[in-house]
Amino acid sequence: MSRGPRRGPMQPKGSMKGQWSVLGRVFQIMFRNYLPHFIIVCLCIFGATWCTLQSTTFMQKLIDSYLTPMLSGQLPVEEGFASLAGDLTRLAVIMAFGVLFSFLNQRIMINVGQGTMLNIRNELFEKMEKLPISYFDTHAHGDVMSVYTNDVDTLRQLIGQSITTVIDSLVTIVMTFIYMITMSWQLTGLSIIMIFFTVGAAAWIGGRAGKNFVRQQKALGQVNGYIEEMVSGQKVVKVFCHEEKAVEAFRGLNEELRDAGNQANSFANIMGPVNNNLGHISYVVCAVLGAAGAISGVLPLQLGQLVTFLTLNRNFSRPISQVSQQMNSIVMAMAGARRVFEMMYEEPEADNGYVMLVNAK
């Protein structure tokens, strides 16, 4: 080989102590050029969530103010349908604004995500130009290229989709909780108890998935580095009959990558079904106890209120399931971002002297 055996990647010189510092660094780079865009995105998320909740709570008015009175004869059918047409028109306008808010949200975040990745690549390339030669002697070229391709690309879905999904979920949870507690604080408390089980399951599964995603990104860099070294030194491999040892070493690295990916995706893929089933259990428990309480008179709920509350219950647990499903991308992006920032935090080459150019004869 043209170079000696590679050592492991050097430890970062910066303060990348945990996942929060990595995420904070990502936000810092994003806010540097796109803070106004991000604020507009948050406002659009808030508007879209409000419009969605208006369509959900309209079910209560439809049942309690129109269907039930008209079926019982308390409200004339002609008058009821005339008022209902006006309310449906207003609801259609609200939903149109919701579609507009969602479109602006997605469209702006595409620009923010691609622009932020452009800035990260530029900053990373400028940093690489200042690194000492010793850095490239201790890091395989394929591992360095893996930072530019695989690790930076993991940030694309994080910035373009996962961040907005988390914010949308938080806004939905808060606004839905406000609507739920105004309808029935008893059933709201029951829903919160079930949410604790969902959050606990997501934290337990997500923690184990996160460790293995970090392993996967490191193993992927090692595989890419080894392939680059073997391909670039193929003539040396042939001359010294190193084929069998090269294949054996590659199989070991590839097996480590397979095991890490298998463990990471196993935990990440079961998170969604587990949380969805816990959400179904919460829905059934609230439906049974809510109906029993409404019939017995213990809970002051009308039919429309109960139907609307059950829909809000699904909206209350669904964001947690959405966040858990995004955990795969979030954890992988954090692992990739850590490797990116490790390179950014490397000490640049020190200029401790000068070179005098002379005319040599």
VEXDO-62472 format. One line per 2 residues: number of its first residue (from 1); for each residue x, y, z of C-alpha. Coordinates in steps of 0.02 Angstrom, whole numbers, plus 32768, in hexadecimal, padded with zeros to 4 digits. Layout:
NUM	X Y Z ~ ...
//
This chain:
1	8000 8000 8000 ~ 8036 80B3 7FE6
3	800B 80DB 809B ~ 8017 807B 813D
5	7F85 802E 8199 ~ 7EFF 80A8 81CD
7	7EE0 80D4 8280 ~ 7E35 80FA 82C4
9	7DEA 81A7 82B0 ~ 7E30 822A 8325
11	7DC4 826B 83B1 ~ 7D71 8312 8394
13	7DC5 83AA 83D9 ~ 7D20 8405 83F3
15	7C9A 83F4 8476 ~ 7C27 8378 8420
17	7BF3 832B 84C6 ~ 7B43 82F1 849C
19	7AB5 82EE 8422 ~ 7A76 8399 8459
21	7B1A 83ED 842C ~ 7B16 839B 8381
23	7A63 83D2 8363 ~ 7A8C 8480 83A2
25	7B1A 848D 8326 ~ 7AA5 845B 8298
27	7A28 84E1 82CC ~ 7AB5 8560 82DA
29	7AEA 8542 8226 ~ 7A36 8545 81EB
31	7A07 85E4 8248 ~ 7AA1 863D 8208
33	7A50 865A 815E ~ 799D 861D 816F
35	7958 865B 8214 ~ 78CC 86C5 81C3
37	789C 8631 8156 ~ 7894 85BF 81ED
39	7824 863A 824B ~ 77AD 863E 81B6
41	77AC 857F 81B3 ~ 777D 857A 826D
43	76EE 85F4 824E ~ 76B2 858A 81BC
45	76B7 84EE 8229 ~ 7651 8547 82AE
47	75D2 8582 822D ~ 75C3 84D6 81DB
49	75AC 8482 8284 ~ 7525 84FE 82B6
51	74C8 84E1 8212 ~ 74D0 8425 822B
53	748A 8432 82DB ~ 73FC 84A1 829C
55	73C6 8417 8226 ~ 73D3 8398 82B3
57	736C 83FB 8331 ~ 72EA 8422 82AD
59	72AA 8371 82C7 ~ 7269 83A3 8372
61	7205 8433 8329 ~ 71C6 83C8 829A
63	7181 8342 830F ~ 7146 83A8 83A4
65	7109 8444 834A ~ 70C3 83FB 82A8
67	70AB 833F 829C ~ 7067 831D 834A
69	6FED 83B3 834D ~ 6FB0 838F 829C
71	6F94 82D6 82C2 ~ 6F36 82FF 8362
73	6ECD 8385 830A ~ 6F10 8416 8373
75	6F5C 8468 82D9 ~ 6F01 8476 8231
77	6F5A 8419 81A7 ~ 6F59 84AB 812C
79	6F9F 8524 81AD ~ 701F 84A5 81E8
81	7062 8482 813A ~ 706A 853C 8112
83	70D5 855E 81AC ~ 713C 84C2 818B
85	7165 84FD 80DB ~ 71AD 859F 8120
87	7217 8543 81A1 ~ 7256 84C9 811E
89	7289 855C 80AF ~ 72EC 85AA 813C
91	733C 8501 8160 ~ 736D 84EF 80A9
93	73C3 8599 80AE ~ 7421 8567 814C
95	745A 84C3 80FD ~ 7495 8522 8062
97	7503 858D 80D2 ~ 7541 84EE 8125
99	7576 84A8 807C ~ 75CF 854C 8055
101	762B 854B 80FC ~ 7663 8497 80E2
103	76A1 84BE 8032 ~ 7706 8554 806D
105	774D 84F0 80FC ~ 778D 8464 808D
107	77C9 84D7 8003 ~ 782C 854A 8074
109	787C 84B9 80D3 ~ 78BB 8470 802F
111	791C 8510 8010 ~ 7958 8516 80C5
113	7991 8461 80C3 ~ 79EE 8468 801E
115	7A3B 8512 8047 ~ 7A76 84D7 80F1
117	7AC6 843C 80A6 ~ 7B1D 84AC 8026
119	7B65 8515 80B3 ~ 7B9C 847B 8115
121	7BF6 8433 807D ~ 7C4C 84D8 8059
123	7C82 84EC 810E ~ 7CBC 8438 8115
125	7D22 8448 8076 ~ 7D74 84EA 80B1
127	7D9E 8493 8155 ~ 7DE9 83FE 80FA
129	7E5D 8472 8099 ~ 7EA8 84AC 813F
131	7EBF 8402 8190 ~ 7F70 83C1 81AA
133	7FB6 8331 8144 ~ 7FB5 82C5 81E0
135	7EF7 82C7 81DD ~ 7EF4 8273 8132
137	7F78 81F6 816B ~ 7F08 81BF 81FA
139	7E62 81C0 819A ~ 7E3E 8157 8101
141	7E0F 81BB 8068 ~ 7D6E 8159 8056
143	7D41 8183 810B ~ 7D5C 823C 80E6
145	7CF0 8231 804A ~ 7C6B 81D6 80B0
147	7C5B 8272 811B ~ 7C35 82DB 8080
149	7BB9 8260 8036 ~ 7B65 81EC 80B4
151	7B74 8255 8152 ~ 7B45 82FC 8105
153	7AB5 82AC 80A7 ~ 7A69 826E 814A
155	7A4C 8325 8177 ~ 79DE 833E 80DE
157	7946 82E3 8123 ~ 7968 8325 81D3
159	795E 83DB 819B ~ 78DF 83C6 8110
161	7863 8354 8166 ~ 788C 8317 8216
163	789E 83C2 8268 ~ 77F9 8401 8222
165	77A4 835D 8252 ~ 77DF 8370 8306
167	77A7 8426 830F ~ 76FF 83FC 82C0
169	76E9 836E 833D ~ 770F 83DE 83D2
171	7696 8464 8396 ~ 7611 83E0 8375
173	7627 8395 8422 ~ 7619 843D 847B
175	7584 847D 8417 ~ 752A 83D6 841F
177	7545 83CD 84DA ~ 74F3 8478 84EF
179	745A 8441 848B ~ 7451 839B 84E8
181	7458 83E4 8597 ~ 73CB 845E 856D
183	735C 83CA 853F ~ 7384 834E 85CA
185	7413 835C 8644 ~ 73EF 82AC 8683
187	740A 8258 85DB ~ 749D 82CD 85B9
189	74F3 828D 8656 ~ 74D7 81DB 861C
191	7522 8206 8573 ~ 75BC 8252 85C6
193	75D7 81B2 862B ~ 75D9 814E 858A
195	764F 81CC 853B ~ 76CD 81AB 85C6
197	76D2 80F4 8592 ~ 76EB 8127 84DC
199	7778 81A1 8505 ~ 77CC 8121 8575
201	77C8 809D 84ED ~ 780A 8118 846C
203	7899 814D 84DF ~ 78CA 8099 8506
205	78C8 805F 8451 ~ 7912 8101 840C
207	79A6 80FB 8483 ~ 79D9 804F 8446
209	79BE 807E 8391 ~ 7A2A 811A 83A7
211	7AC2 80BC 83E6 ~ 7ABC 8046 8352
213	7AA5 80D2 82D3 ~ 7B45 8120 8314
215	7B9A 8078 82FC ~ 7B53 806C 824D
217	7B97 8115 8214 ~ 7C44 80EE 8259
219	7C44 8042 820A ~ 7C0B 808B 8164
221	7C9E 8104 8165 ~ 7D17 8077 818B
223	7CD2 800D 80FD ~ 7CDF 809D 8081
225	7D90 80C4 80BB ~ 7DC8 8010 80AB
227	7D7C 7FFE 7FFD ~ 7DD2 809E 7FC3
229	7E79 8062 8007 ~ 7E6D 7FB6 7FBA
231	7E36 7FF9 7F11 ~ 7EBB 8081 7F08
233	7F41 8003 7F3C ~ 7F02 7F72 7ED2
235	7FAB 7F5D 7E7C ~ 8004 7F4B 7F22
237	7F80 7ECD 7F5B ~ 7FA1 7E64 7EBF
239	805E 7E6E 7ECC ~ 8065 7E34 7F81
241	7FD6 7DB4 7F6E ~ 7F6E 7E0D 7FF1
243	7EC6 7DE1 7FA4 ~ 7E8A 7D64 8026
245	7EB9 7DD2 80B9 ~ 7E66 7E68 8067
247	7DC6 7E05 804C ~ 7DC9 7DC4 80FE
249	7DE0 7E73 8147 ~ 7D55 7EB8 80D9
251	7CDE 7E2F 8111 ~ 7D00 7E5E 81C6
253	7CDB 7F16 81A8 ~ 7C43 7EED 813E
255	7C00 7E79 81C4 ~ 7C12 7F02 8246
257	7BB0 7F78 81D4 ~ 7B29 7EF5 81BA
259	7B17 7ED2 8274 ~ 7B0D 7F8C 82A1
261	7A8D 7FAE 8219 ~ 7A27 7F16 824A
263	7A20 7F49 8301 ~ 79FC 8000 82DB
265	7970 7FE2 825F ~ 7923 7F56 82C8
267	7907 7FCC 835A ~ 78D6 805E 82EB
269	7856 7FFA 8287 ~ 77FA 7FB3 831E
271	77E6 8060 836B ~ 7758 8095 82F7
273	76EA 7FF9 830E ~ 7703 7FFB 83CB
275	76CF 80B1 83DB ~ 763D 809C 8362
277	75F8 800B 83C6 ~ 7609 806E 8467
279	75A8 80FA 8412 ~ 751F 807F 83E1
281	7514 8043 8496 ~ 7503 80F7 84D2
283	7477 8115 8452 ~ 7417 8079 8487
285	7428 809E 8542 ~ 73EB 8151 852B
287	735D 8118 84BB ~ 731E 8095 8536
289	732F 80FE 85D3 ~ 72F1 819C 857D
291	7255 8147 8538 ~ 7231 80F5 85E0
293	7248 819A 863B ~ 71D9 81F9 85C0
295	714D 8177 85CA ~ 7151 8170 8688
297	715B 822C 8697 ~ 7203 822B 86F2
299	7256 828A 8665 ~ 71FB 8322 861C
301	7219 82EF 8568 ~ 71A7 82F6 84D3
303	71B6 8283 843E ~ 7210 8304 83D2
305	7289 832F 845E ~ 72B6 8278 8479
307	72D1 8258 83BF ~ 733D 82F5 83B1
309	73A0 82C8 844C ~ 73C8 821C 8409
311	7405 826A 8367 ~ 7471 82E2 83CD
313	74B1 824E 8430 ~ 74F3 8203 838E
315	753E 82AB 835F ~ 758E 82B3 840B
317	75E7 820B 83FD ~ 760B 8212 8342
319	7694 8298 834D ~ 76F7 822D 83C6
321	76ED 819C 834B ~ 7725 8211 82C0
323	77BB 824B 8325 ~ 77E8 8198 834F
325	77E1 816B 8297 ~ 7856 81FD 8273
327	78CD 81BF 82FA ~ 7923 8153 8279
329	7954 81EA 8211 ~ 7977 8259 82A8
331	79EE 81E1 82FC ~ 7A46 81B7 825A
333	7A57 8270 8233 ~ 7A9F 8291 82E0
335	7B1F 8207 82C5 ~ 7B4D 824F 821B
337	7B52 8302 825C ~ 7BC7 82CD 82E8
339	7C44 828C 8269 ~ 7C32 832C 8202
341	7C52 839C 8298 ~ 7CE2 832F 82D2
343	7D3A 835D 8230 ~ 7D0A 8414 8245
345	7D52 8416 82F6 ~ 7DFA 83CE 82C2
347	7E8D 8442 82E2 ~ 7EC8 8497 8241
349	7F7B 848C 8208 ~ 7FEB 8502 826C
351	805C 857B 820E ~ 80F4 8587 8280
353	8170 85C8 8202 ~ 8187 860B 8154
355	81D0 85D4 80AF ~ 8247 8644 804E
357	8244 862D 7F93 ~ 82EC 8642 7F3C
359	8326 8635 7E89 ~ 8384 8591 7E85
361	8405 857E 7DFD
//
